[in-house]
Amino acid sequence: MPQSCAASNPAIALRLQSTRPAGRVAELGSLVRLPRAMKRRAILLFIVCCQAIHVDGQELSLLGQLPELGRDWTLRNQATKKEGAYEYSWATFTNSKTGDLISFAADKYTNANRAVGSDPVRQAATDMFPGGLPRFMHDRPTGWLIADVIRFSVVTLETGVDATRKNVKAEALEYSYVYESEAHSAPNRLAHGYVLAFGDTVVFVQHTSTHVITSDDARSTVLSVLRNHPSSRPLP
């Protein structure tokens, strides 16, 4: 998850940690003496920092508390929409160093009983993130095809006991794909993903890269989703 501007700049973080509140008030007050253009930039930077801090702590409908991905990941876009008995949410993050994508999506059919091994959910797992971005994202690039399926099977995930002594176990659809540009205009992409089902809601998590990657990041991310999802039930 995107960290605050202070966290992404060690010098700023150290300054904030070592400065007493009175000093911070004095520094903010010094904005009055700045030229108008510099003052505008400083205010804009402050707003961006506040927005980044807000994203870290927010919950997304159907997905619950989003995992903290680290300071190199920034929120690219997100949305939630409800259409009658159908509702969906999604969010996608980009890594500033590698260009990798981690995308989240969830959709809900009210009162449906959905399972990760069912044909509709398995089909949704192949359709949800073409090229790495959620299909709900209207401005995403198109023309991505699955060129190869490396793995595609139902496995059992278990979060293990954490500091809250909460241990959650669930079935998940685990997959790995190679995406290919239909026009052959971009490098192939490797993706590792997981799908969880919580009654009438299904959650999708995928890590996509133009580089060779392992499934470790996707797995740790989906375990965090499993642990924190409002519908998760701890093992007795």
Residue frames relative to the residue before (quaternion, step in Angstrom):
aa qw qx qy qz dx dy dz
M 1.0000 0.0000 0.0000 0.0000 0.00 0.00 0.00
P 0.5704 -0.5983 0.4155 0.3796 3.59 -0.95 0.66
Q 0.3045 -0.7396 0.5706 0.1864 3.54 -0.97 0.87
S 0.6501 -0.4956 0.3812 0.4318 3.58 -1.26 0.17
C 0.6517 -0.5095 0.3754 0.4180 3.57 -1.24 0.39
A 0.6142 0.5486 -0.3509 0.4457 3.56 1.06 -0.69
A 0.6703 0.5040 -0.3052 0.4511 3.56 0.94 -0.88
S 0.6842 0.4831 -0.2921 0.4618 3.61 1.06 -0.68
N 0.7335 0.2942 -0.2020 0.5785 3.60 1.26 -0.18
P 0.3598 -0.7750 0.4718 0.2177 3.63 -0.19 1.25
A 0.6338 0.5419 -0.3472 0.4290 3.59 1.00 -0.76
I 0.6599 0.4851 -0.3060 0.4854 3.58 0.97 -0.84
A 0.6372 0.5348 -0.3338 0.4434 3.58 0.96 -0.88
L 0.6626 0.4983 -0.3065 0.4675 3.58 0.93 -0.90
R 0.6454 0.5258 -0.3249 0.4488 3.57 0.97 -0.79
L 0.6667 0.4985 -0.3049 0.4626 3.58 0.93 -0.86
Q 0.6721 0.5079 -0.3012 0.4467 3.56 0.97 -0.86
S 0.7601 0.4027 -0.2106 0.4644 3.57 1.02 -0.76
T 0.6317 0.5378 -0.3317 0.4492 3.57 1.27 -0.12
R 0.4075 -0.7110 0.5174 0.2462 3.58 -0.85 0.94
P 0.6830 -0.5082 0.3249 0.4120 3.62 -1.14 0.55
A 0.6420 0.5317 -0.3407 0.4347 3.59 0.92 -0.84
G 0.6411 0.5281 -0.3141 0.4598 3.53 1.05 -0.82
R 0.6485 0.5177 -0.3257 0.4531 3.55 1.01 -0.80
V 0.6213 0.5309 -0.3402 0.4651 3.57 1.04 -0.75
A 0.6474 0.5180 -0.3224 0.4567 3.56 0.98 -0.82
E 0.6533 0.5119 -0.3222 0.4553 3.57 0.99 -0.86
L 0.6516 0.4983 -0.3208 0.4735 3.60 0.96 -0.81
G 0.6416 0.5334 -0.3226 0.4469 3.55 1.04 -0.76
S 0.6091 0.5747 -0.3532 0.4171 3.55 1.16 -0.57
L 0.4733 0.6663 -0.4433 0.3681 3.59 1.25 -0.20
V 0.5751 0.6123 -0.3762 0.3910 3.56 1.12 -0.65
R 0.7177 0.4546 -0.2507 0.4641 3.57 1.07 -0.75
L 0.5241 0.6401 -0.4160 0.3774 3.61 1.24 -0.10
P 0.5717 -0.5430 0.4702 0.3966 3.60 -1.22 0.42
R 0.6670 -0.5475 0.3247 0.3871 3.55 -1.13 0.66
A 0.6634 0.5125 -0.3189 0.4423 3.65 0.89 -0.88
M 0.6713 0.4824 -0.2984 0.4771 3.57 0.96 -0.87
K 0.6211 0.5415 -0.3415 0.4521 3.57 1.03 -0.75
R 0.6429 0.5268 -0.3198 0.4549 3.59 0.98 -0.87
R 0.6573 0.5020 -0.3118 0.4677 3.59 0.98 -0.86
A 0.6530 0.5214 -0.3170 0.4486 3.58 0.96 -0.82
I 0.6500 0.5047 -0.3129 0.4741 3.57 1.00 -0.82
L 0.6426 0.5242 -0.3209 0.4574 3.59 1.00 -0.85
L 0.6392 0.5228 -0.3173 0.4663 3.58 1.01 -0.85
F 0.6377 0.5313 -0.3166 0.4591 3.58 0.99 -0.85
I 0.6547 0.5068 -0.3121 0.4660 3.60 0.99 -0.87
V 0.6499 0.5171 -0.3201 0.4558 3.60 0.95 -0.87
C 0.6360 0.5262 -0.3261 0.4608 3.58 1.00 -0.83
C 0.6617 0.5094 -0.3077 0.4560 3.58 0.91 -0.88
Q 0.6427 0.5132 -0.3234 0.4680 3.57 1.04 -0.77
A 0.6454 0.5166 -0.3309 0.4551 3.60 0.97 -0.76
I 0.6364 0.5166 -0.3255 0.4713 3.58 1.02 -0.82
H 0.6419 0.5365 -0.3254 0.4408 3.59 0.99 -0.82
V 0.6465 0.5312 -0.3287 0.4380 3.60 0.95 -0.87
D 0.6051 0.5915 -0.3532 0.3989 3.58 1.03 -0.80
G 0.8010 0.3451 -0.1587 0.4627 3.58 0.90 -0.85
Q 0.5559 0.6652 -0.3828 0.3193 3.57 1.20 -0.13
E 0.3246 -0.6936 0.6011 0.2287 3.52 -1.34 0.32
L 0.2560 -0.7493 0.5922 0.1494 3.54 -1.11 0.73
S 0.5708 -0.6252 0.4114 0.3377 3.54 -0.85 1.01
L 0.8204 0.1923 -0.2210 0.4910 3.57 -1.03 1.01
L 0.7322 0.4114 -0.2363 0.4886 3.61 1.13 -0.55
G 0.3644 -0.7262 0.5018 0.2969 3.58 1.14 -0.55
Q 0.7888 -0.2802 0.2279 0.4973 3.57 -1.19 -0.61
L 0.3428 -0.7464 0.5330 0.2033 3.58 -0.65 1.09
P 0.5194 -0.6432 0.4548 0.3313 3.62 -0.98 0.76
E 0.4453 -0.6418 0.5449 0.3049 3.55 -1.23 0.48
L 0.2515 -0.8284 0.4899 0.1027 3.56 -0.45 1.22
G 0.6118 -0.5348 0.3707 0.4498 3.60 1.14 -0.48
R 0.6833 -0.5518 0.3146 0.3600 3.53 -1.24 0.51
D 0.6430 0.5378 -0.3343 0.4308 3.62 1.16 -0.44
W 0.6562 0.5037 -0.3086 0.4695 3.59 1.26 -0.22
T 0.0562 -0.7962 0.6023 0.0117 3.56 -0.90 0.97
L 0.5293 -0.6355 0.4671 0.3127 3.52 -1.10 0.77
R 0.2670 -0.7728 0.5598 0.1342 3.57 -0.77 1.07
N 0.7505 -0.2557 0.1899 0.5790 3.55 0.93 -0.91
Q 0.0041 -0.7811 0.6242 0.0142 3.56 -1.28 0.32
A 0.0480 0.7941 -0.6047 0.0373 3.56 -1.22 0.43
T 0.1333 -0.7450 0.6475 0.0888 3.51 -1.36 0.40
K 0.0550 0.8019 -0.5921 0.0580 3.56 -0.96 0.83
K 0.1421 -0.7749 0.6118 0.0709 3.54 -1.13 0.74
E 0.0247 -0.7865 0.6164 -0.0303 3.53 -0.89 1.04
G 0.8031 -0.1828 0.0761 0.5620 3.58 0.02 1.27
A 0.8189 -0.1657 0.1531 0.5276 3.57 -0.72 -1.09
Y 0.6601 0.4853 -0.2995 0.4889 3.59 1.30 -0.09
E 0.0135 0.7901 -0.6105 0.0528 3.56 -0.97 0.94
Y 0.0225 0.8022 -0.5966 -0.0036 3.56 -1.08 0.64
S 0.1118 -0.7538 0.6445 0.0626 3.52 -1.33 0.52
W 0.0554 0.7984 -0.5992 0.0209 3.55 -1.15 0.52
A 0.0080 -0.7614 0.6481 0.0125 3.53 -1.31 0.44
T 0.0585 -0.7979 0.5992 0.0310 3.57 -1.05 0.70
F 0.1761 -0.7888 0.5871 0.0454 3.53 -1.05 0.91
T 0.2197 -0.7665 0.5936 0.1089 3.56 -1.16 0.72
N 0.3654 -0.7156 0.5528 0.2210 3.55 -1.03 0.84
S 0.4281 -0.7490 0.4498 0.2311 3.58 -0.63 1.15
K 0.6932 0.4713 -0.2792 0.4684 3.61 1.16 -0.49
T 0.8085 0.2917 -0.1257 0.4954 3.59 0.88 -0.94
G 0.4131 -0.6983 0.4795 0.3342 3.58 1.17 -0.54
D 0.3931 0.7280 -0.4734 0.3025 3.60 1.28 0.10
L 0.2820 -0.7360 0.5927 0.1656 3.54 -1.31 0.45
I 0.0279 -0.7217 0.6878 0.0730 3.52 -1.21 0.65
S 0.0540 -0.8237 0.5634 -0.0343 3.53 -0.60 1.20
F 0.1675 -0.7547 0.6298 0.0758 3.51 -1.18 0.81
A 0.0963 0.7692 -0.6308 0.0345 3.55 -1.14 0.62
A 0.0049 0.7718 -0.6358 -0.0083 3.54 -1.22 0.52
D 0.0037 -0.7895 0.6128 0.0336 3.54 -1.06 0.68
K 0.2106 -0.7940 0.5682 0.0488 3.52 -1.17 0.72
Y 0.1032 -0.7310 0.6723 0.0552 3.51 -1.03 0.97
T 0.4185 -0.7566 0.4372 0.2474 3.57 -0.21 1.27
N 0.8626 0.0920 -0.1306 0.4799 3.54 -0.99 1.09
A 0.4731 0.6423 -0.4667 0.3818 3.61 1.20 0.29
N 0.2727 -0.7282 0.5994 0.1899 3.58 -1.23 0.47
R 0.0081 -0.8512 0.5204 -0.0673 3.56 -0.08 1.32
A 0.1238 -0.7898 0.5996 0.0380 3.56 -1.10 0.78
V 0.5708 -0.6347 0.3991 0.3349 3.57 -1.04 0.78
G 0.6913 0.4803 -0.2892 0.4559 3.60 1.15 -0.46
S 0.5055 0.6662 -0.4210 0.3513 3.58 1.26 -0.10
D 0.6348 -0.5648 0.3730 0.3727 3.57 -1.16 0.60
P 0.6615 0.5026 -0.3439 0.4376 3.67 0.83 -0.77
V 0.6736 0.4779 -0.3048 0.4743 3.60 0.96 -0.80
R 0.6272 0.5276 -0.3377 0.4628 3.59 0.99 -0.74
Q 0.6482 0.5018 -0.3147 0.4786 3.57 1.02 -0.78
A 0.6378 0.5308 -0.3228 0.4554 3.57 1.00 -0.83
A 0.6177 0.5592 -0.3427 0.4339 3.59 1.08 -0.68
T 0.6849 0.4560 -0.2904 0.4886 3.60 1.11 -0.55
D 0.7229 0.4566 -0.2313 0.4642 3.57 1.17 -0.56
M 0.5740 0.6841 -0.3607 0.2689 3.58 1.12 -0.65
F 0.8312 0.1470 -0.0432 0.5344 3.62 0.84 -0.91
P 0.0411 -0.8237 0.5650 0.0246 3.65 0.43 1.04
G 0.8302 0.0721 -0.0946 0.5446 3.57 -0.54 1.17
G 0.6895 -0.4923 0.2711 0.4569 3.59 1.28 0.06
L 0.7014 0.4312 -0.2606 0.5041 3.59 1.25 -0.30
P 0.5922 -0.6040 0.3917 0.3622 3.63 -1.01 0.76
R 0.5188 -0.6527 0.4547 0.3133 3.57 -0.98 0.83
F 0.5861 0.5817 -0.3643 0.4306 3.60 1.25 -0.37
M 0.5878 0.5943 -0.3556 0.4181 3.59 1.24 -0.43
H 0.3407 -0.8080 0.4454 0.1808 3.58 -0.24 1.29
D 0.7531 0.3919 -0.2231 0.4791 3.61 1.02 -0.69
R 0.3815 0.7252 -0.4946 0.2897 3.61 1.17 0.39
P 0.5600 -0.5800 0.4631 0.3681 3.59 -1.20 0.53
T 0.2660 -0.7700 0.5619 0.1439 3.59 -1.01 0.77
G 0.6388 0.5741 -0.3741 0.3497 3.56 -1.32 -0.02
W 0.5096 0.6238 -0.4388 0.3983 3.59 1.17 0.53
L 0.1050 -0.7892 0.6048 0.0213 3.54 -0.98 0.98
I 0.4478 -0.6347 0.5437 0.3177 3.58 -1.21 0.48
A 0.2147 -0.8121 0.5355 0.0875 3.55 -0.44 1.27
D 0.8046 0.0093 0.0251 0.5933 3.58 1.10 -0.63
V 0.2165 -0.7350 0.6286 0.1331 3.56 -1.12 0.77
I 0.2526 -0.8013 0.5298 0.1161 3.57 -0.46 1.25
R 0.7738 -0.1172 0.0811 0.6171 3.56 1.04 -0.79
F 0.0565 0.7803 -0.6161 0.0917 3.51 -1.18 0.68
S 0.3952 0.7177 -0.4724 0.3249 3.58 0.07 1.27
V 0.4993 -0.6291 0.5070 0.3129 3.54 -1.30 0.38
V 0.0349 -0.7868 0.6156 -0.0262 3.55 -0.87 1.06
T 0.4200 -0.6676 0.5420 0.2901 3.55 -1.32 0.12
L 0.1476 -0.7814 0.6032 0.0618 3.56 -0.83 1.05
E 0.0246 -0.7754 0.6309 0.0082 3.55 -1.11 0.74
T 0.4160 -0.7534 0.4546 0.2293 3.56 -0.66 1.12
G 0.3646 -0.6981 0.5289 0.3163 3.58 1.04 -0.73
V 0.5894 -0.5874 0.4220 0.3599 3.55 -1.20 0.47
D 0.1636 -0.7852 0.5912 0.0849 3.58 -0.84 1.00
A 0.7870 -0.3242 0.2269 0.4733 3.56 -1.30 -0.26
T 0.6888 0.4519 -0.2807 0.4924 3.59 1.15 -0.53
R 0.4359 -0.7154 0.4311 0.3350 3.57 1.37 0.11
K 0.4504 0.6656 -0.4564 0.3818 3.54 1.12 0.76
N 0.0184 -0.7890 0.6134 -0.0301 3.57 -0.76 1.09
V 0.0532 -0.8153 0.5762 -0.0225 3.57 -0.66 1.13
K 0.0910 -0.7897 0.6065 0.0119 3.55 -0.98 0.91
A 0.1389 0.7958 -0.5764 0.1236 3.59 -0.91 0.88
E 0.4970 -0.6039 0.5235 0.3381 3.52 -1.30 0.39
A 0.0309 -0.7880 0.6149 -0.0011 3.55 -1.12 0.73
L 0.3756 -0.6642 0.5896 0.2651 3.54 -1.22 0.54
E 0.1230 -0.8007 0.5860 0.0164 3.56 -0.65 1.18
Y 0.0892 0.8198 -0.5591 0.0853 3.59 -0.79 0.96
S 0.0977 -0.7478 0.6510 0.0864 3.52 -1.37 0.34
Y 0.0674 -0.8085 0.5845 -0.0146 3.57 -0.85 1.05
V 0.2231 -0.6769 0.6655 0.2219 3.49 -1.43 0.19
Y 0.2006 -0.7780 0.5877 0.0949 3.57 -0.74 1.11
E 0.1138 -0.7813 0.6123 0.0418 3.52 -1.12 0.76
S 0.4537 -0.6688 0.5174 0.2812 3.56 -1.00 0.84
E 0.4958 -0.6837 0.4523 0.2867 3.55 -0.79 1.05
A 0.7241 0.4018 -0.2265 0.5127 3.56 1.11 -0.73
H 0.3662 -0.7417 0.4699 0.3081 3.59 1.36 -0.04
S 0.4105 0.7328 -0.4395 0.3182 3.56 1.11 0.77
A 0.7606 0.2485 -0.1537 0.5798 3.59 1.28 -0.01
P 0.6127 -0.5587 0.3947 0.3959 3.61 -1.16 0.48
N 0.5782 -0.5621 0.4562 0.3763 3.55 -1.21 0.51
R 0.2385 -0.7671 0.5816 0.1285 3.55 -1.23 0.52
L 0.2692 -0.7424 0.5958 0.1460 3.54 -1.07 0.85
A 0.0429 -0.8142 0.5788 -0.0128 3.58 -0.89 0.92
H 0.0958 -0.7396 0.6633 0.0619 3.53 -1.18 0.78
G 0.0753 0.8318 -0.5440 0.0808 3.57 -0.81 0.95
Y 0.1994 -0.7514 0.6191 0.1108 3.51 -1.40 0.30
V 0.1575 -0.7639 0.6204 0.0820 3.53 -1.22 0.65
L 0.1026 -0.7782 0.6190 0.0267 3.58 -0.96 0.98
A 0.1869 -0.7685 0.5997 0.1217 3.57 -1.15 0.60
F 0.0490 -0.7720 0.6337 -0.0087 3.53 -0.98 1.00
G 0.7939 -0.2542 0.1333 0.5361 3.57 0.26 1.26
D 0.8261 -0.1397 0.1271 0.5310 3.58 -0.48 -1.18
T 0.6708 0.4698 -0.2807 0.5006 3.58 1.33 0.00
V 0.1094 -0.7794 0.6152 0.0462 3.57 -0.97 0.90
V 0.1878 -0.7926 0.5776 0.0544 3.56 -0.92 1.03
F 0.1405 -0.7872 0.5997 0.0309 3.56 -0.96 0.99
V 0.0119 -0.7770 0.6292 -0.0151 3.59 -1.01 0.90
Q 0.0771 0.8170 -0.5661 0.0777 3.60 -0.80 0.95
H 0.1905 -0.7358 0.6422 0.0997 3.53 -1.14 0.85
T 0.0430 -0.8177 0.5722 -0.0450 3.58 -0.67 1.15
S 0.0559 0.8097 -0.5787 0.0792 3.59 -0.94 0.88
T 0.4398 -0.6484 0.5460 0.2967 3.54 -1.29 0.42
H 0.6451 0.4808 -0.3044 0.5099 3.57 1.35 -0.07
V 0.5827 -0.5279 0.4610 0.4115 3.55 -1.32 0.11
I 0.0313 0.7983 -0.5971 0.0718 3.58 -0.68 1.11
T 0.4218 -0.6512 0.5567 0.2968 3.54 -1.28 0.38
S 0.5761 -0.5915 0.4358 0.3582 3.57 -1.30 0.08
D 0.3665 0.7776 -0.4612 0.2199 3.60 1.29 0.02
D 0.6884 0.4787 -0.3008 0.4543 3.61 0.83 -0.93
A 0.6467 0.5065 -0.3253 0.4684 3.58 0.97 -0.81
R 0.6644 0.5133 -0.3074 0.4479 3.58 0.94 -0.86
S 0.6790 0.4788 -0.3025 0.4671 3.60 0.86 -0.93
T 0.6356 0.5297 -0.3282 0.4557 3.59 1.08 -0.72
V 0.6962 0.4576 -0.2941 0.4684 3.59 0.85 -0.89
L 0.5948 0.5456 -0.3704 0.4597 3.61 1.12 -0.52
S 0.6313 0.5153 -0.3257 0.4794 3.57 1.07 -0.72
V 0.6270 0.5186 -0.3295 0.4789 3.58 1.02 -0.79
L 0.6566 0.5203 -0.3066 0.4518 3.58 0.92 -0.93
R 0.6744 0.5030 -0.2986 0.4505 3.58 0.92 -0.89
N 0.7917 0.3727 -0.1654 0.4549 3.57 0.90 -0.94
H 0.4872 0.6837 -0.4455 0.3111 3.60 1.18 -0.25
P 0.5604 -0.6450 0.3999 0.3317 3.62 -0.88 0.89
S 0.7135 0.4544 -0.2636 0.4637 3.62 1.09 -0.59
S 0.4638 0.6853 -0.4497 0.3360 3.60 1.25 -0.05
R 0.1750 -0.7749 0.6009 0.0884 3.57 -1.08 0.78
P 0.4069 -0.7200 0.5013 0.2543 3.64 -0.62 1.08
L 0.5242 -0.6030 0.4937 0.3433 3.55 -1.21 0.58
P 0.5266 -0.6337 0.4508 0.3434 3.62 -1.04 0.67
